[in-house]
Each structure stands twice: as C-alpha cells, then as structure tokens.
C-alpha cells in the first residue's frame, strides 16, 4: 500500500514535472519576440512648449498635430555625464550608443573610445538596412554620431567619409561641399575636401542613386535600393534671426530642397524593400537652429515640417504594424514660452522685453512686432500671442518621448532616460527585451 501510494505520488510528481516542463517550453516559445522595423524621428531642440506654440499657430489650441496623435508618451531625461543640459553631439552619441557621455563627445566619451558599436553599425553588420536623414548637413551631430566617430563635431569632411563608407542604404540631407574636393564645383557650390576625394563619384560607383533637388528625389526610380541625396552646400535651412532674414532677404529653407516629410517618405520607400528589416534615423534640425537664433516664426515653421514628417511615418506604421516609431529631441533649445493676455491687442506691437523679468519677446515678424494670431479655436476665435525666450541655446527639461507601433506600449515608459532611446530601438530592432537602466 505504501509502495502504491509512493508510486502514485511519483507518477503524479512526474506528471507535474512533465506538465511544468511543457508549460516552461510553452513560455519559452511565447517569449520569442519578432524583430521590428525602427523609425526614430528627432526634431532637435523641440520641447513640449514648442509643440504647443506650433499647435496654436497652425491648427488652433483645440486642434491636433500629428505629434498629438502618437498615443504612447514618456518624460525624457536628457542629462549627460558632466552636464545637466545636453549638446546635440552628446545627445546624438547617447541615442546611438546607449551610454552616458560628456558634453564634447561625438561617438566617444569626450574623446575616449566607447568600445562598442552604435546601433546603426550593429544593424548593418547584422544584415539590416539603415537610413539617415537630416534637414541639416548629413554630418550633423544628431545623425552623424550613428555612423561616424571623430574628436570634434566640426570635422564634417571626415564624418561624411565615414558615414558613406559605412554603406547605409539611404543618406539624405545637406552638405554637398563636404563630398567634393576643394575647387570642384558641385550643384550647390564648391567642394572643401582637402584629401582630393570625390565622394559623390565614389557613391555612384558603389551603386547609389544620387540626387540633388526635391524634383530629382521625387523622381527616384522605383527599383532604387541605395539612395544618396545632397540638397544644399551646407544645411537645407538658413538659420538667422527674423531681423537678419529681412535684411538679407533669405528664406527659411533652400527652395530646391525637399522637405523633411518628403525625405522621410523617400527613405521609407527605399528601406521597406529590404526584407531583413531596417532602422531609420531622421532629424529635423531647423527646430533647433532657428530656436538658437530666437526666431519664433521660423521655429514654428520648422516644427510644422517636423510634424509633417511624423504624419508620414505614422501612416507607414499604420500600414506596417511591425514597425516601431519613436519621436524625441535631446534638449529644449531656447526654452520658448507662449505669452498671451486677454487684453493683448492683435494690432499693437508687443514690447521687446517682458516688463517683469526682461525676457526677450517675439511677435509674428520678430522682436517688437505685432503678435502672432493663433488658428481658430473650437469657438472660432483667433487669439493673439507672443513668444518669450529663456536662452539662446540648449536648456534642460520640457522634452517628451512619443511613439506608436510595434511594442510601443512596452518600450515607451513613463520616465525615459536618454539612454533608453538606444535601449528601446535596439530591443525593437533585434527582437529583444528592453534593457533595464
């Protein structure tokens, strides 16, 4: 009897072990995570205050931008190893590598090698396609850090060389002068390279379809699998104050260059052809540079361009749900704030400075001009406002992370350190669990 009970208990135990083993095997199988395409949109320098002002001006305080339609949101923590406020090159490095670095870093820690790959380099090594887009020169800090390592962010020629030699599938932006030798005329101006290399000729030899204007980009052949676009001698925007723009008669952006949204669309069209999956890093830099010039009108124009790019990417995600998209800046450039009072006269110039703390104030066409008029609210009213500035450069705080798509609810958390940009992208791209901080 005892033996029988023991046998029964042994049998039950063995059965439980088998069931447990099956459950364990089932859990292991269910824990397999499918890799996803990743789209990281970087409207540089854009704090939540910039988005609020752009919303008011373009769709009204009760309207919604494409940015507002991204359902997952977290608060961004942008401090560096040695500073509470970020630089674009350090922020870009942290996004690309997932480690805290100092303010002077460009894919290093203030010149010290990081001893690891960027997410873009790893993606290429593991057979993924990579696209880099910037409305600045392609060598700009927010994007160049993903594929180049240098001591100074001003080594544009070397950054461009390394980026091209990494062989990303898509490279779009400004900076033609850094692709060409000194004295060689390009479509937008003369080259400045000192090594005599013609990187545009090298790109064509490597199989890239090379374009120079919006029209040429939109006419890209449908069978293109490698695309290089250089749309200006330097940046595709002309960052100046409103007063300097009036004096020189310059527009916000180079007229023949594509918009940020058009570049994002072109990049996605090429990258989606790669069955192994892709990483797209796309930066609107006008939001940062115009904010640094305290040009409120141009900042909101640039932010609207960034929003158009978000709309393009979000539509792609809706049609391709195996894509994770994330939107974040690395700083709040200028610390712009909307000022508006019930008795603000829309026909009267605003004071040049706030009477209480002396902060400079912009109206619709610069300092000391009439206020902006917001688009109509839900009751049809168009309310006036001005923009006050806290600084002429990057400040900390007021940045949020937003996104949608594959695993966005898991990967975008209520509190997002800047290193989590890398962690989230890597987890989605390679089908892994997100690394804990």
Residue pairs with C-beta under 8 A, 6 or more apart in sequence:
32 431
33 407
33 427
33 431
33 432
33 433
34 322
34 406
34 431
35 277
35 428
35 429
35 430
35 431
36 277
36 322
36 323
36 324
36 405
36 406
36 407
36 428
36 429
36 431
37 271
37 272
37 277
37 278
37 279
37 280
37 320
37 322
37 323
37 324
37 406
37 429
38 278
38 279
38 280
38 323
38 324
38 325
38 326
38 425
38 428
38 429
39 268
39 280
39 282
39 313
39 316
39 317
39 323
39 324
39 325
39 326
39 405
40 95
40 279
40 280
40 281
40 282
40 325
40 326
40 327
40 328
40 421
40 425
41 264
41 282
41 283
41 284
41 306
41 309
41 310
41 313
41 325
41 326
41 327
42 95
42 142
42 143
42 281
42 282
42 283
42 284
42 327
42 328
42 329
42 330
43 283
43 284
43 287
43 303
43 306
43 309
43 327
43 329
44 88
44 142
44 283
44 284
44 285
44 287
44 288
44 329
44 330
44 331
44 333
45 287
45 288
45 289
45 291
45 292
45 329
45 331
45 332
45 333
45 334
45 394
46 287
46 288
46 303
46 306
46 329
46 332
46 333
46 399
47 329
47 331
47 332
47 333
47 335
47 336
47 397
47 398
47 399
48 398
48 399
48 400
49 332
49 335
49 336
49 337
49 338
49 398
50 287
50 291
50 299
50 300
50 303
50 332
50 336
51 65
51 67
51 303
52 338
53 296
53 299
53 300
53 303
53 336
53 338
53 385
53 387
54 65
54 300
54 303
54 304
54 307
55 61
55 63
55 64
55 65
55 68
56 338
56 372
56 374
56 375
56 385
57 300
57 372
57 374
57 375
58 65
58 300
58 304
58 307
58 375
59 65
59 375
60 374
60 375
60 376
60 377
60 378
61 374
61 377
61 383
62 377
62 378
63 375
65 307
65 310
66 307
66 308
66 310
66 311
66 314
67 306
67 307
67 310
67 327
67 402
69 314
70 310
70 314
70 325
70 327
70 402
70 403
70 404
71 404
71 408
72 402
72 403
72 404
72 408
72 409
72 412
73 400
73 401
73 402
73 412
74 400
74 401
74 412
74 413
74 414
74 415
74 416
75 399
75 400
75 401
75 414
75 415
75 416
76 328
76 329
76 330
76 399
76 400
76 401
76 416
76 418
77 415
77 416
77 417
77 418
78 85
78 86
78 91
78 330
78 331
78 396
78 397
78 399
78 418
79 85
79 86
79 100
79 396
79 418
80 86
80 87
80 90
80 91
80 94
80 100
80 101
80 102
80 103
81 100
81 101
81 102
81 109
82 102
82 103
82 110
83 90
83 102
83 103
84 396
85 331
85 394
85 395
85 396
86 94
86 103
86 330
86 331
86 394
86 396
86 418
87 103
87 104
87 141
87 331
87 394
88 140
88 141
88 142
88 153
88 288
88 330
88 331
88 394
89 104
89 105
89 106
89 141
89 145
89 153
90 101
90 102
90 103
90 104
90 105
90 330
91 141
91 142
91 330
91 331
91 418
92 106
92 141
92 142
92 143
92 144
92 145
92 146
92 330
93 101
93 105
93 106
93 107
93 108
93 114
93 145
94 100
94 101
94 330
94 418
94 419
94 421
94 422
95 142
95 145
95 146
95 330
95 418
95 421
95 422
96 107
96 118
96 119
96 120
96 145
96 146
96 422
97 107
97 114
97 116
97 118
97 119
97 145
97 422
98 119
98 419
98 421
98 422
98 423
98 426
98 435
99 109
99 114
99 116
99 419
100 418
100 419
101 108
101 109
101 110
101 114
102 109
102 110
103 110
104 110
104 111
105 111
106 141
106 144
106 145
106 148
106 149
106 150
106 151
106 152
106 153
106 159
107 114
107 118
107 145
107 148
107 149
107 150
108 114
108 149
108 151
111 151
113 149
117 125
118 145
118 146
118 147
119 146
119 279
119 422
119 425
119 426
119 429
120 130
120 132
120 146
120 147
120 166
120 168
120 279
120 281
121 146
121 147
121 166
122 426
123 129
123 130
123 278
123 279
123 429
124 130
124 166
124 167
124 168
126 430
127 276
128 274
128 276
128 277
128 278
128 279
128 429
129 168
129 169
129 170
129 271
129 274
129 276
129 277
129 278
129 279
130 146
130 147
130 166
130 168
130 169
130 170
130 278
130 279
130 280
130 281
131 168
131 169
131 170
131 171
131 172
131 267
131 268
131 270
131 271
131 278
131 279
131 280
131 281
131 282
132 138
132 143
132 146
132 147
132 163
132 168
132 170
132 171
132 172
132 173
132 280
132 281
132 282
133 143
133 170
133 172
133 173
133 260
133 263
133 264
133 267
133 280
133 281
133 282
133 283
134 140
134 142
134 143
134 172
134 173
134 174
134 282
134 283
134 285
135 173
135 174
135 235
135 236
135 237
135 253
135 260
135 263
135 283
135 284
135 285
135 286
135 302
135 305
136 142
136 143
136 173
136 174
136 175
136 235
136 236
136 237
136 283
136 285
136 286
136 289
137 156
137 160
137 173
137 174
137 175
137 178
137 232
137 234
137 235
138 144
138 160
138 163
138 171
138 172
138 173
138 174
138 175
138 230
139 148
139 156
139 159
139 160
139 163
139 175
139 178
140 173
140 235
140 283
140 285
141 153
142 283
142 285
142 330
143 173
143 281
143 282
143 283
144 153
144 159
144 163
146 281
147 162
147 163
147 166
147 168
148 158
148 159
148 160
148 161
148 162
148 163
148 166
149 162
150 158
150 159
150 162
153 159
156 175
156 178
157 178
157 192
157 193
157 194
157 195
159 178
160 175
160 178
160 179
160 199
161 197
161 199
163 171
164 171
164 179
164 199
164 202
164 203
164 228
167 206
167 226
169 225
169 226
169 227
169 270
169 271
169 274
169 278
170 226
170 227
170 228
170 266
170 267
170 270
170 271
170 280
171 208
171 227
171 228
171 229
172 217
172 227
172 228
172 229
172 231
172 258
172 263
172 266
172 267
173 229
173 230
173 231
173 236
173 263
174 230
174 231
174 232
174 233
174 234
174 235
174 236
174 254
174 257
175 230
175 232
175 233
175 234
175 235
176 186
176 187
176 188
176 189
176 191
176 200
176 212
176 230
176 231
176 232
176 233
177 186
177 188
177 189
177 190
177 191
177 192
177 233
177 234
178 191
178 192
178 193
178 199
179 186
179 191
179 193
179 198
179 199
179 200
179 203
179 230
180 186
180 190
180 191
180 192
180 193
180 198
180 199
180 200
181 191
181 193
181 194
181 195
181 196
181 197
181 198
182 190
182 191
182 192
182 193
182 194
183 190
183 191
184 190
184 191
184 198
185 191
186 200
186 212
186 230
186 233
187 212
187 213
187 230
188 212
188 230
188 231
188 232
188 233
189 233
191 198
193 199
200 210
200 228
200 230
203 210
203 228
204 210
206 226
207 225
207 226
208 226
208 227
208 228
209 220
209 221
209 224
209 226
209 227
209 228
210 228
210 229
210 230
211 217
211 220
211 227
211 228
211 229
212 229
212 230
212 231
213 231
213 256
213 257
213 258
214 231
214 256
214 257
214 258
214 259
214 262
215 256
216 229
217 229
217 231
217 258
217 262
217 263
217 266
218 258
218 262
218 266
220 227
220 266
220 269
220 270
224 270
225 270
225 273
225 274
226 270
227 266
227 267
227 270
229 258
229 263
229 266
231 254
231 256
231 257
231 258
232 254
232 257
235 285
235 289
236 253
236 254
236 257
237 252
237 253
237 254
237 285
237 286
237 289
237 290
237 298
237 302
238 245
238 250
238 251
238 252
238 253
238 254
239 286
239 289
239 290
239 292
239 293
239 295
239 298
240 248
240 250
240 293
240 295
241 293
241 294
241 295
241 366
242 295
242 296
242 297
242 298
242 362
242 365
242 366
242 367
242 369
243 366
243 367
244 250
244 293
245 251
245 252
245 295
245 298
246 365
246 366
252 286
252 290
252 298
252 301
252 302
253 259
253 286
258 266
259 305
259 308
259 309
260 282
260 284
260 305
260 306
260 308
260 309
261 305
261 308
261 309
261 311
261 312
263 282
263 309
264 280
264 282
264 309
264 312
264 313
265 312
267 280
267 282
268 280
268 312
268 313
268 316
271 278
271 280
272 278
272 316
272 320
277 429
279 425
279 429
282 309
282 313
284 302
284 303
284 305
284 306
284 309
286 298
286 299
286 301
286 302
286 305
287 299
287 302
287 303
287 306
287 329
287 333
288 329
288 331
288 333
288 394
290 298
290 299
290 301
290 302
291 299
291 333
291 334
291 336
292 333
292 334
292 392
292 393
292 394
293 392
294 334
294 360
294 362
294 389
294 392
295 362
295 366
296 336
296 362
296 372
296 386
296 387
296 389
297 362
297 364
297 365
297 366
297 372
299 334
299 336
310 327
313 325
314 325
314 404
316 323
316 325
317 323
317 324
317 325
317 404
317 405
321 405
321 406
322 406
323 405
323 406
324 403
324 405
324 406
324 407
324 408
324 411
324 424
324 425
324 428
324 429
325 403
325 404
325 405
325 408
326 401
326 402
326 403
326 408
326 411
326 412
326 421
326 424
326 425
327 401
327 402
327 403
328 399
328 400
328 401
328 402
328 416
328 421
329 399
330 399
330 418
331 394
331 395
331 396
331 399
332 394
332 395
332 396
332 397
332 398
332 399
333 393
333 394
333 395
334 389
334 390
334 391
334 392
334 393
334 395
335 389
335 390
335 391
335 395
335 398
336 387
336 388
336 389
336 390
337 387
337 388
337 389
337 390
338 385
338 386
338 387
338 388
339 354
339 361
339 385
339 386
339 387
339 388
340 371
340 383
340 384
340 385
340 386
344 350
344 371
344 384
344 385
344 386
345 384
346 370
346 371
346 373
346 384
347 370
348 370
349 363
349 368
349 369
349 370
350 361
350 362
350 363
350 368
350 369
350 370
350 371
350 386
351 361
351 368
352 360
352 361
352 367
352 368
353 359
353 360
353 361
354 361
354 388
359 388
359 389
359 390
360 367
360 388
360 389
361 367
361 386
361 387
361 388
361 389
362 369
362 386
362 387
362 388
362 389
363 369
363 370
363 371
363 372
363 386
364 370
364 371
364 372
364 373
371 384
371 385
371 386
372 384
372 385
372 386
372 387
373 382
373 383
373 384
374 382
374 383
374 384
374 385
375 382
376 382
377 383
401 412
401 416
401 420
401 421
402 412
403 411
403 412
406 428
407 427
407 428
410 434
411 424
411 427
411 428
411 434
412 424
413 420
416 424
417 437
419 437
420 434
420 437
423 434
423 435
423 437
424 434
426 432
426 435
427 433
427 434
427 435
